[in-house]
Amino acid sequence: MDARPKIVILESDEMFAALLAETLGDHYNVAVGSNGLQGIAMCLEGGVAAVVTEVDLPDFDGVQMVTELSKNPVLSSIPVLVITATDFIGYSRAEVERFAQVRGIFYKSEVAAVIVEKVRGVLQAA
């Protein structure tokens, strides 16, 4: 059994998902999915320390996923970090930040080291 904290990454860009998984994989047990429904399923498996999700996911986007997580008493305490490639499409920043479990928003243009530090900061605060 892997004793490292489990991080769920939800990202439609396979290259970016692989970069995040590789960067976080040294310290965390990483699970990768490409839409919000997969993210909910992974969270329901239990043991998830944090979710890193893109906003603009196919089929079931990151905001829809966080909405569903927030409705579930077991999943509503999982911290979520939100990724966006550009300014928000379809949602305002305020619509994303309204969820108590959203602990940060960052842009894909940020270097991987910054993303890792944000994930660590969220986990240390939890």
N, C-alpha and C positions, 0 to 999 in steps of 0.2 A: 504494500500500500504506500502510495506517495504521500509523505507528510507535509509537502510544500502546500501553501495556500493555492486554491484553485481559482484561476482567472478565466472568464469567458470572454472571448474576442468575437465580435460580430462585425464583419467587414466584407463588402462585396468585391473589393479590389483584392484579388488573390495575392498579388505581389506585396501590397501593403500589409495584408493579414499575415503573410509569411514573415515579413520584417518584424512586425510586432511580436509574433509568436517566438521568433528566434531571440529577440532582445529580452523578452520577459521570461523565456524558458529556462534561463539559468537559475532563477530564483522562485519561479512559480510553476505549478502544474497548469498548463495552458490547454484550453479547449477552444476550437475555432469553428464558427458557423457563419453563414452568409445571409441569414434573415432573422427577423424577430421571433418567428415561431420556433426556430431552432434554439434561439436563446432562451425562450421560456422553457422548452423541454430540457435543456441543459441545467437550468436553474432548479427545475423540479427534481432532478436527480440528487440534489443536495450538495452541501459542502462548498458552495460558491462564495468566495471571499469578495469578489468584485466583478463587475461587467464593464467592458470597454466596448461601446457600440457606435457605429456610424449612424448618422441621422437618416440618410437617404438609402435605406436598404430596399431590395426588391420584395414584392409580395406583402410583407408585413414590416413596416419601417421601425426605426429605433424608438420613435416617440410612441407609436402604438404598443411596442413591447414594454416600455417603461410604464405606460398607462396600465397595462395588464399586471405587471409586477406590483404596482402600487395598490392594486385591488386585493392582492393575496396577502393575508397576514404573515405567512411564512416567508414570502419573497420580498415584501415591502422594505425590509431592512438591508437588503443587499445594495451596497454603494454602486452607483453607475457613473462612469466617465463617458462623456459624449464627444465623438469625433465628427468634424465636418471638414470638407475639402475647401469650401468657400463660405460665403455668407449663407445663412440658412435658406433652404428652398422649401416652400410649403409651410414652414413654421417660423415664427419669430423666436428670437433668443429667449424672450420672456416666457413663451409657451414651453420651452424646454426647461428653463430654470425653475419653473413653478413646482416641479416634483422635488419633494424633500430628499429623495435618494440620489438626485443628480448632484455630484460632488465636484464637478468640474467640466468645463468645455474646452477643447483644444482643437487646433487646426492640424491637418495632415502635414503641413509644411514645417511643423516643429520637429526638431531632431528627435530621434528615438530616445536619447538619454533624458530629454525633458519629459517625454511621455512616461518613461520608467519611473522617474522621480515623482511624478504626479500620482501614479498608481501606488507607489510606496507610501507617500504622504497620506493618501486616503486610507490605506490599510492600517497605518500606525494610529490614525485618529479614531478608527472604529473600535 
